Amino acid sequence: MVFDRLKSMLGGRVDGPSEPLRQALLPINAVSNPLYVRALAFVHDGSSPEVLLELDGAHQPELMTLLKYPAQLQSWSRWLPDDVKVRLREAGVSGDPNKTVPNSRSQLYRNTTLTQPQFLRFGYVLAAIGHGPNRQVPGVPKWLTALANDLCMVLDRAALPHLHWPPERFADLLRNDGMAEGDIAATVLLALSEQANIYGSSVVQPHELPGIDNYLLGFGHQIPPQAVLRLSADGRKGIAERVTANPAVGPVLAPIIARLAIDKAKGVRAAAIAALALLPGDLQTNALRPVLLTAPVAQSAELIEYLSRTQAGGALLDEAVGNGAKLGGAVDKANARREALHASAEVQPLIVPPFVPLPDALDEALAFQQLRSYVDAALNRSQGGQFEWQKQQAQLWRQLTDGDLQQIVRAAQGGPKPKVLQHFNTVQLAQSVPAFNLVHLMRLETNPKRNSVQWLVPHRIEQLTDLRQVDDAVVRTLNTREAFDMVPRLARESSWGTTLDPEVTWPWFAVHLDVLQAWLSGDATDVADALAVLAGFPTIPPVVLPSVSAVALGTSRRNRPTAQALLARHGAAPTLAAQGLADGKGELRAASAAWLATIGDPAAVPVLRKALAAEKREVPRAAMLAALQQLGDDISADLGPDALLAEAVKGLKAKIPPALDWFGFDHLPALSWADGSSVDPRIGTWWVVLANKLKDPDGSGLLDLYVGRLAPESGEALGRFVLDSWIAQDTRHPDQEQSRAHAAALGPQRYQWAQDTLKRILARPQTDPQYLGWVRENAARPVEQHVRDAFNEHQATYLGSAAAHRGLLALTTRVPGIELAGAVQAYIRSHGARRAQVDALMYPLYANGQPAAVQLLLSISRRFKQASVQATAAALVERLADRRGWTADELADRTIPTAGFDADALLRLDFGSRQFIGRATPAGTIELSTDNGKPIKALPAAREADDDELVKAAKKQLTTSRKELKAVLAQQTARLYEAMCSGRTWTTRDWREFLLEHPLVGQLVSRLVWVENPGPKERLFRPTEDGGLIDIDDESIELADDARVGLAHRVSVGEATSEAWVAHLADYEVAPLFDQFGNALPAIDRNATQVTDLKGHVTDTFSFRGVATKRGYQRGPAEDGAWFDVYTKAFTASGVTAVLEFTGSYVPEENFACATIGLNFLGVRRRSVALNQVPDVLLAECYADYAALAALGPFDPDWERKTGP
């Protein structure tokens, strides 16, 4: 029956198949000539429809390859294997089949002699080959999707304006296929609107084909709104975005857009609401009225928030509720938020300051000089190259005259663009010609398709004080829609590129509030970007307040705190937070309680008490109690033993979650209250369950209040048990018997696979020698080695994870600081790749607050291999410092552990009848002696006269002190070195109290040279072992009470003074803690952003790594292919990260040749920092690191060719 219909499709033609059709189907000839002839005949005149079964049968896979994946939309055109190309040439395909095969179909689509029935049958053929189209929509014929896909895949983007395939042509094909007229418009829209999951912009997608908007203007009214629900979320979103891009189609698509405004996908809803905003008010009302009547509450929040911004929108919502819409509660909340904002309106005028446009003026002589230097350097790089492209480049640079370069300089000021400009890349010009500002560079852009704004702004970011300068530069130069669209993206914190600070971007958004509002209506990332911009506004614009308040009381855990912090400036914040206490979601009630605590107004206590009395769920109850305590309310009655037991009994009525089956509840330690009475075991069990429910590892809240009711030793025991249990669960590995069984089966398989691979590779010509060597090496390994490898791999696998139970860590804060820090350090050493767990462990360190824990947190905040963990630690350090009223540096000074040493730098270990003394050594060990000074190697065994408890405590103290001493000396040495690099100074009082007189740091301080009041009247000195201060002439000095004290360095004190102090230290046999006087400022261009004068010194990757890590650098992030090419060292106090660039290495690392490249610095948001913005001492020290790496090997002019694996 199907074949009969195919035969009758508008008849055939009497003349033979056209040449374009023959060429388009010619690859089928590589399978079978008869098959090719029958396929050709079917498309030409409709004969032999049975050929579709053959195409869809045994020949399916190879036909798909031979025709280069017809009907498949892909990110790029797949390359044909050599054997396939040979077959195609033998079949008659001329030239390079990679190009000829798709080009032949491209020519076919441009052919005007083929009839519509022939193209219809061609679509049938495409759909029958291979797996068919990869972009399908229910109800859309496969042949139509296949035809649209194939057309786009073989089409060059440049040909779009000349394409003669409007939607009407697809509609006519459907008509020829017998589709009912009423279904055609919807089918065409669906076929062209569904989007493929492809990357890049080189491939045309069907929704980009010309003429779709015009077709919609004529036929869009025939498309039922429900039809678009057959599309994927991306396809539905694309329809809404079509209206945003061309509002002219909005009226005809209004019913569809209204339906998408309550779509199940949030991104679609956001795009639809942005499109709705472009429609006339009465059109919006008419389209939304029927939609609101059946709108699900869960999918209507954004639409309700949008409508509630205006009086007309509010009236429409009230009408819908009155007519039976189930949105009453949500509408009431929106109205309450709006009323709260109006009632507390403190309208402050938003004054947008004027901006200064970037100048047209240019130092022509300087620009010419820099341009000439760039060309000369490019010529030097390309001269002598062995490749043809290098020779061509050298010839090109050699031909450039001074006159050519002067023309470029004039073009930068608005003159005509010379032809030679096409050989220059504007990004390279930005890097090499600092005299050109952003306007000049945009004028020199020769490729209108290049995203110049995105690529050029990072290189001139230091010149920008206002985003409007960029907008103005675009007006004066590029003046394209694409360039204007890029301007607001420069403010996106989510962007992978450069982001401008909110202080720079807010004035532009102040006059483009529609963009900000659209972001606030978008997905979580859009909202986060909008809130970041709003943080720069001096006052929040009233028009966006409803949207911000909706986020503040919304479900986004990421954006909710940011929105709440923004609203803290607004008088409505307490009222809004109080409204949240009545929300139907427990998570939002808890968040609202926390918000009230942050606002800090005690007037909220009655509201919280009322909410607490009605609250049934544990998480919000905990948050409300914590908020009450934070606001100064007395919650002792809520924390009494009877109240806590009642809470536990109630909470444990439900079964303990199966996810906690691993936890040893039966082995929880027996606990005591602070008054010595016993704690009911159910309370400890409930606290574990509650902590797991709260999912917050920060133990500084309610759970800390609970644990604080225990006796100190019970708090320690509980925390220790939970911490050990959590780590044990997270780090479980298979037992050895399981691993042996696994290896016994897998090892021989791997051995056989290695042998088979070697045979296969040896039979393949032109195999890469390096790969062949690896295959031979793998095949040569005995089966026993494969078994051992499989065993070790299996042993290293993790059987579980405790990441989902991070909330349990909130119970660990009473573990002694040194013990907690030791456990965290041990976890990081053995399991540091488990980023989420390491991140969670930062919170107990913060909440513990004891010196050892704080110092580890500080250390991680300054330098850590995982940037996200480092950021968490830094945020917690800042929070802890704020809580104590200090800066982060002051926090670090005031929490340096003493490791049990007294103020006189002695560790006293009491056995009762006798004492022993410990003294710290520079090597980080403890030398022991009796109380009369006789050295001993270890503490002796107890005597009968000794106190057993004191002996036990003394030995425990010695063990703890040894651990803590090493950590303190390492951490404080690193801190002092960074203080020297950043130029930090202390008041005389703080320097004496926290450094000089510290029992451990004091010995580090005495090995350094210090400066009183750095500057013209500075005075250098060093501390002596007896606590005195002497200058270069051995004269005692006294520091002024109001003096500032910092560290000396060669850069700041000069060469002569440096040499004198080096001799002084040598005379007194003082071993410097680190070198202060050896590294001078390099002779480099401080206006540049990178130093490359030691580029090309060749060594090996292992030697490079050894020196870099010894100097405090860590491996940079691995990019594609596990490749990295930088080592980095963060200097937190200076806000910069030093980056040592080299030719690169793999992870895991192998030893092969590498070479130095350069030194540069990154600042906030990883922006490049000019060398003149880097502190002098820091630059000198980092250049010394760069030089030390270069010293590993000589310069090799052929370094680029000789390095790499």
C-alpha positions, -999 to 999 in steps of 0.1 A, spaced: 0 0 0 28 23 9 46 14 -23 14 21 -43 12 56 -28 49 62 -36 44 51 -72 15 75 -76 32 105 -61 26 131 -88 39 108 -115 75 108 -129 95 122 -157 103 107 -191 138 121 -195 167 105 -176 180 115 -141 198 148 -140 235 150 -135 232 167 -101 210 139 -89 234 113 -102 263 129 -84 243 133 -52 235 95 -50 268 83 -66 283 71 -33 257 43 -33 275 29 -63 304 20 -40 281 -6 -24 264 -19 -55 257 -5 -90 223 -21 -93 213 -6 -59 226 28 -71 206 25 -104 174 16 -85 178 44 -60 184 68 -88 153 56 -107 131 59 -76 140 95 -70 138 103 -107 104 88 -116 91 69 -85 98 34 -99 113 6 -77 101 19 -43 112 -14 -29 147 1 -30 139 18 3 138 -15 20 172 -24 6 186 10 18 171 4 52 185 -31 54 219 -48 52 237 -18 36 227 6 63 259 12 82 283 14 52 259 37 33 258 60 62 295 64 61 298 65 23 273 94 21 290 111 51 261 107 75 232 121 55 203 135 75 225 138 106 231 173 121 265 172 137 290 197 151 314 190 123 316 170 91 332 136 99 364 127 81 363 97 58 388 68 65 413 62 37 398 29 27 364 45 23 379 72 1 394 46 -21 361 28 -25 343 61 -34 369 70 -60 365 35 -75 328 42 -76 333 73 -97 335 100 -71 360 126 -82 384 148 -62 386 145 -24 355 126 -13 355 145 20 345 176 0 329 161 -32 303 140 -14 286 168 6 292 193 -22 273 172 -47 242 172 -24 247 210 -19 246 215 -56 214 193 -58 196 215 -33 205 246 -54 193 229 -86 161 244 -101 153 215 -125 143 190 -99 106 188 -91 90 188 -57 80 152 -60 116 143 -68 128 161 -37 101 144 -17 114 110 -28 150 121 -22 139 128 14 125 92 16 159 79 5 178 100 31 155 88 59 160 52 49 198 54 50 216 47 83 199 56 116 177 82 100 176 118 112 190 126 147 166 155 154 131 141 155 97 154 167 67 132 172 43 137 143 69 151 119 76 128 90 112 114 91 118 123 55 110 160 62 135 161 92 160 142 71 158 166 43 160 197 65 190 182 84 209 173 53 202 206 37 217 224 67 247 200 70 259 205 35 251 241 33 277 268 38 266 296 61 277 322 36 251 307 12 221 314 35 210 347 19 209 330 -16 191 298 -5 158 290 -22 143 268 4 117 289 22 93 272 46 66 274 19 87 249 0 86 224 28 49 230 32 44 221 -5 64 189 0 40 180 29 11 188 7 25 165 -20 29 138 6 -8 140 14 -8 158 47 -41 175 57 -39 212 51 -47 221 87 -17 202 100 9 216 76 18 249 93 24 233 127 45 205 111 67 229 93 73 249 124 81 218 145 104 204 118 124 237 116 123 246 153 136 215 169 173 221 178 202 196 176 227 192 203 257 205 183 286 228 192 300 259 175 283 282 150 297 269 117 269 244 111 235 260 101 206 248 122 171 245 106 157 272 128 182 296 111 169 290 76 156 322 60 120 330 56 106 314 88 94 347 103 76 356 71 60 322 70 48 326 106 33 360 98 12 343 71 4 309 87 12 312 124 -25 316 133 -31 280 122 -7 265 147 -24 253 180 -4 262 211 -3 226 223 16 216 192 48 232 203 49 210 235 61 182 212 94 200 209 124 196 233 130 223 259 156 239 236 131 239 207 104 255 228 128 281 241 139 288 206 104 298 196 101 322 225 135 337 215 123 341 180 98 366 192 125 384 213 147 386 182 118 398 159 88 412 179 69 415 146 60 378 149 49 382 185 12 389 178 7 358 157 25 336 182 10 352 213 -11 322 223 19 299 219 41 323 240 14 325 267 14 287 269 52 285 271 51 310 300 39 282 322 61 255 306 76 227 327 111 239 319 122 270 338 145 282 310 115 281 285 93 300 310 120 327 313 124 331 275 86 332 271 81 359 297 108 380 281 89 376 248 56 384 265 70 417 277 73 428 240 36 423 233 10 450 236 -8 449 270 -42 439 256 -27 411 235 -9 398 266 -41 399 286 -61 380 259 -35 354 254 -28 348 291 -65 347 303 -72 311 293 -37 299 302 -40 312 338 -72 293 344 -54 259 342 -19 269 351 -1 246 376 11 265 407 45 249 405 51 263 370 35 297 375 58 315 399 77 335 373 45 345 354 28 355 386 59 376 396 59 392 361 22 401 362 23 414 397 47 441 387 19 461 371 -16 471 381 -31 455 350 -12 423 356 -23 422 392 -59 427 381 -56 398 356 -43 375 383 -72 385 406 -96 378 378 -81 344 372 -83 334 408 -119 346 409 -127 324 380 -113 293 396 -76 294 389 -57 274 416 -31 302 421 -46 320 451 -18 313 475 9 322 451 -9 354 441 -14 363 477 23 359 484 32 381 454 8 407 465 22 406 500 57 411 487 46 440 466 27 457 495 57 452 518 79 470 492 55 498 488 49 502 525 86 505 531 94 525 501 124 547 507 128 560 472 162 573 467 169 588 433 193 568 411 217 593 398 237 580 369 270 598 366 283 610 333 311 590 316 342 601 297 344 584 262 376 568 252 396 594 232 404 593 195 437 610 202 467 587 196 504 591 202 513 583 166 550 580 170 547 556 200 521 535 182 543 533 151 573 524 172 554 496 190 539 484 157 574 482 141 587 463 171 558 438 168 565 433 130 603 429 136 597 403 163 572 384 141 598 384 113 625 371 136 602 343 148 593 331 113 627 335 96 646 302 92 614 282 96 614 248 79 577 248 70 561 265 40 537 286 61 567 300 81 585 310 49 553 327 37 549 345 70 585 357 68 581 369 33 549 388 43 565 405 73 596 414 52 575 432 26 558 455 51 572 490 48 571 519 73 545 535 50 522 504 55 525 507 93 518 544 92 486 537 72 476 513 100 482 540 126 460 564 106 433 538 102 432 535 140 422 571 141 394 567 115 414 568 82 409 542 54 419 507 62 449 495 42 449 461 25 479 450 46 456 452 77 441 418 68 473 401 78 471 415 113 451 400 142 436 427 164 441 406 196 478 404 188 479 441 181 462 447 215 490 427 231 518 443 212 507 479 207 497 494 241 493 528 225 461 517 208 430 520 231 398 500 226 384 524 200 416 522 179 416 484 181 379 481 171 386 504 141 413 480 129 391 450 130 388 435 95 366 405 102 330 416 110 322 380 122 349 380 149 336 387 184 359 417 188 343 431 219 348 398 238 384 394 227 397 430 229 382 442 261 403 420 284 434 436 269 423 471 278 403 464 309 425 487 330 414 517 308 377 511 314 359 529 342 324 526 328 307 499 306 292 528 286 327 534 272 325 501 255 290 507 242 302 541 229 332 525 213 310 501 194 288 529 182 319 547 168 334 517 152 318 482 146 282 493 150 268 458 145 240 441 164 263 413 174 288 438 190 260 456 209 247 423 222 281 415 236 283 447 257 261 434 286 277 400 285 309 417 298 291 420 331 282 383 334 300 367 363 291 333 347 311 341 316 342 321 310 359 352 297 367 385 314 340 400 336 340 437 345 334 448 380 298 458 391 311 493 399 321 496 363 289 480 347 260 494 368 256 528 350 251 510 316 224 487 332 208 517 349 197 529 315 190 494 302 169 480 331 150 459 306 182 437 302 185 434 340 149 425 343 152 398 316 181 383 335 162 383 367 134 364 349 159 338 335 175 307 348 196 305 380 228 316 361 210 346 346 196 356 380 231 353 396 246 375 370 218 401 375 223 401 413 260 406 408 254 437 387 229 450 412 255 448 439 273 477 422 242 499 422 241 527 448 204 519 453 182 492 439 160 505 412 123 501 422 114 484 390 134 453 398 126 451 435 97 427 431 119 403 411 147 406 437 123 399 465 109 369 447 145 355 445 151 363 482 121 341 491 126 316 463 140 281 461 174 289 446 199 281 473 226 297 452 208 330 446 186 334 477 214 346 501 226 371 475 192 386 470 186 388 507 219 406 512 209 431 485 175 437 501 193 444 534 196 480 521 158 482 518 134 488 547 111 460 536 137 432 543 123 424 578 88 422 566 97 401 536 117 377 558 88 374 582 65 365 553 88 337 545 82 321 579 47 311 567 58 296 534 46 261 526 81 248 520 101 240 551 133 249 533 121 284 527 108 288 563 143 278 575 159 302 551 136 331 562 146 324 598 182 326 589 175 358 570 159 374 601 190 364 621 212 381 595 192 413 595 197 413 633 166 432 644 155 419 679 120 430 670 117 398 650 118 377 681 80 376 687 74 366 650 100 339 653 85 326 686 51 324 670 64 306 640 84 282 662 53 273 682 35 263 650 65 246 634 63 208 630 94 201 609 129 197 623 150 217 599 130 249 601 127 245 639 164 243 641 168 274 620 143 293 641 160 284 674 194 294 659 179 327 648 164 334 682 197 327 699 215 350 674 190 378 681 197 376 719 166 357 729 169 333 759 165 298 745 178 279 775 143 265 781 143 252 746 177 235 752 170 219 786 174 181 789 137 175 790 130 197 760 158 181 740 146 146 750 111 154 739 124 167 706 145 135 701 115 112 709 94 131 685 120 131 658 128 94 661 92 84 657 100 81 621 125 55 611 162 64 609 169 70 572 182 39 554 210 61 540 224 61 576 225 23 579 263 25 578 265 47 609 272 29 642 244 43 663 248 14 688 284 24 694 278 61 701 298 71 732 279 76 765 274 113 770 271 135 800 256 170 805 278 198 818 264 192 853 276 155 852 242 139 847 237 113 820 224 121 785 196 98 773 211 79 744 182 88 722 193 124 722 227 116 707 211 94 681 186 122 672 214 148 669 231 126 643 198 122 624 191 159 626 226 168 615 222 146 585 188 163 577 202 198 580 230 189 555 251 218 567 287 210 579 290 244 595 289 236 632 286 272 644 248 271 646 221 253 665 239 220 667 269 237 683 245 251 710 232 215 715 268 201 719 277 230 740 254 217 767 275 186 771 305 181 794 337 191 775 350 155 774 316 143 761 316 169 733 351 158 723 341 121 724 309 127 703 328 148 677 357 123 675 333 94 670 313 112 643 345 124 625 361 90 625 329 73 613 324 99 585 360 95 572 358 57 575 326 55 555 340 79 529 372 61 524 361 24 524 380 2 499 375 -35 489 390 -61 511 420 -79 497 402 -112 489 377 -93 467 406 -76 449 425 -108 444 394 -124 428 389 -93 406 425 -93 395 427 -130 388 399 -126 363 409 -92 348 447 -96 346 448 -124 320 422 -106 300 443 -75 299 474 -96 290 455 -112 260 442 -78 249 477 -65 249 489 -94 227 459 -90 203 465 -52 201 502 -57 192 493 -81 163 467 -57 150 490 -27 151 519 -46 135 496 -54 106 486 -17 102 510 4 80 522 38 90 515 34 128 528 62 149 562 50 163 555 63 198 522 45 200 538 13 186 564 16 213 538 18 240 519 -12 225 551 -33 224 559 -23 260 524 -32 272 525 -66 254 559 -74 269 546 -72 304 540 -106 319 506 -117 330 516 -115 366 522 -78 362 488 -72 347 473 -91 377 492 -70 402 481 -38 384 445 -49 384 447 -58 421 462 -24 430 436 -5 410 408 -25 426 422 -18 461 423 19 453 386 21 443 362 38 468 332 17 478 311 46 489 310 83 497 300 103 527 296 135 507 258 133 510 262 132 548 284 163 551 259 176 577 273 152 603 305 172 604 286 199 623 289 177 654 327 176 652 335 211 664 344 201 700 373 179 688 406 194 700 418 218 673 451 201 668 434 167 665 408 180 641 435 198 620 455 166 619 426 145 607 418 170 580 454 171 568 456 134 568 424 132 547 437 157 522 470 138 519 454 105 511 421 115 495 426 151 483 410 144 449 376 141 466 369 178 462 334 179 477 345 161 509 376 183 513 354 213 508 330 201 535 359 196 560 367 234 558 335 241 579 345 221 610 378 239 610 360 273 608 335 264 635 361 248 658 380 282 660 410 268 680 444 280 668 455 248 651 423 245 631 423 282 622 459 281 610 452 252 587 421 270 574 443 301 568 469 280 551 444 265 527 428 299 520 462 311 507 473 282 486 455 250 476 455 229 445 417 230 442 405 266 435 370 260 448 382 246 481 406 275 485 377 299 478 356 282 505 384 285 530 390 321 521 353 329 526 352 312 560 384 330 571 368 363 562 336 353 581 356 342 611 377 374 611 345 395 608 330 377 637 359 385 659 364 421 646 398 415 629 412 414 595 423 381 580 459 389 588 451 399 623 432 366 627 463 347 615 485 366 640 463 361 670 456 324 665 492 310 661 493 279 682 520 276 709 521 238 708 521 238 746 552 259 749 552 286 776 561 323 771 598 315 778 598 291 749 600 260 771 577 230 770 572 217 806 563 181 810 553 172 845 555 137 859 545 148 894 577 139 913 599 154 885 598 176 854 612 175 819 619 203 796 614 205 758 631 230 735 621 236 699 648 234 673 650 252 639 645 219 623 611 215 639 620 189 664 619 190 702 650 184 723 643 170 757 662 174 790 658 168 827 649 198 848 686 202 857 696 204 820 707 168 812 698 159 776 676 128 771 664 112 739 629 104 751 606 106 781 615 78 805 591 52 818 571 61 849 585 55 884 565 45 914 567 80 927 553 96 895 517 104 891 503 80 864 477 105 852 503 133 848 527 109 830 500 99 806 491 136 800 528 146 796 534 119 769 502 129 751 512 165 753 547 157 738 531 138 709 507 167 702 534 193 705 556 175 680 529 175 655 518 211 661 554 224 661 562 213 626 529 227 613 534 261 631 570 266 618 560 257 582 529 278 581 545 308 598 576 307 576 553 309 545 533 337 561 564 358 569 577 353 534 544 364 518 544 394 543 578 404 529 566 401 493 534 421 499 551 448 521 529 441 551 537 461 583 527 456 620 523 481 648 551 479 673 527 465 699 513 437 676 547 428 663 561 424 698 531 406 712 522 382 684 555 377 667 586 385 687 573 373 720 555 342 706 573 311 720 577 295 686 575 324 660 600 344 680 628 321 669 617 326 633 616 364 637 652 364 651 665 349 619 652 379 598 661 415 593 633 440 600 626 476 592 612 503 615 590 527 595 598 516 560 606 546 538 630 576 537 637 575 575 637 538 579 659 519 604 670 483 599 674 459 628 673 423 639 662 406 671 688 388 691 684 355 709 681 373 743 652 394 730 671 426 723 671 445 690 703 456 673 712 475 641 740 468 616 766 483 640 755 460 668 740 490 687 708 483 707 677 501 695 642 507 709 612 508 687 589 538 689 555 530 702 538 545 671 562 528 646 553 504 619 575 473 615 580 454 582 605 430 566 636 442 548 644 433 512 671 441 487 647 459 464 636 484 492 670 489 510 694 489 481 724 468 472 750 483 496 728 479 526 719 444 515 755 433 513 763 448 547 735 428 563 744 396 545 779 400 561 764 408 595 743 377 595 773 356 585 795 371 612 769 361 638 763 327 622 726 335 619 710 311 594 684 333 575 649 320 576 648 328 538 668 350 515 659 387 519 689 402 501 696 381 470 670 390 445 669 424 427 643 438 404 648 426 368 654 451 340 621 446 322 593 466 307 570 472 336 541 483 313 539 448 299 518 420 314 544 392 309 581 386 312 595 363 285 632 372 284 641 337 297 619 318 272 633 287 255 656 273 283 652 236 279 651 210 308 628 181 316 593 181 332 604 163 363 632 187 371 609 217 363 583 203 387 608 197 414 621 233 414 587 248 410 571 229 439 601 235 461 596 272 456 559 270 466 542 267 432 515 242 424 504 226 392 479 246 372 445 232 361 446 204 335 429 214 302 418 191 273 437 159 272 449 162 308 474 188 296 487 216 318 512 243 310 515 265 341 526 264 377 509 290 400 515 305 434 489 327 451 498 358 471 466 364 489 476 396 507 486 412 474 456 398 455 477 383 427 487 349 416 521 344 400 520 322 369 551 304 355 543 293 320 562 265 303 557 242 272 535 218 293 531 183 306 505 156 311 486 144 341 497 119 353 531 133 345 558 117 323 593 129 320 601 146 287 617 178 274 601 211 283 611 247 281 604 279 300 581 304 284 572 333 307 561 348 340 528 367 344 504 376 371 466 372 375 444 394 397 408 395 406 386 373 383 419 359 369 425 391 349 460 398 337 479 423 359 504 447 344 538 443 359 538 479 372 509 469 394 528 440 411 546 450 443 583 454 436 595 428 461 570 403 449 580 408 413 617 404 422 610 372 441 589 357 414 614 367 387 640 348 408 617 317 406 615 322 368 653 325 366 658 294 388 637 274 364 655 288 334 688 279 351 679 242 348 690 241 312 705 263 285 687 283 259 680 263 227 669 283 197 651 252 184 632 248 217 597 247 202 606 216 181 626 198 207 601 200 236 570 179 242 562 142 246 
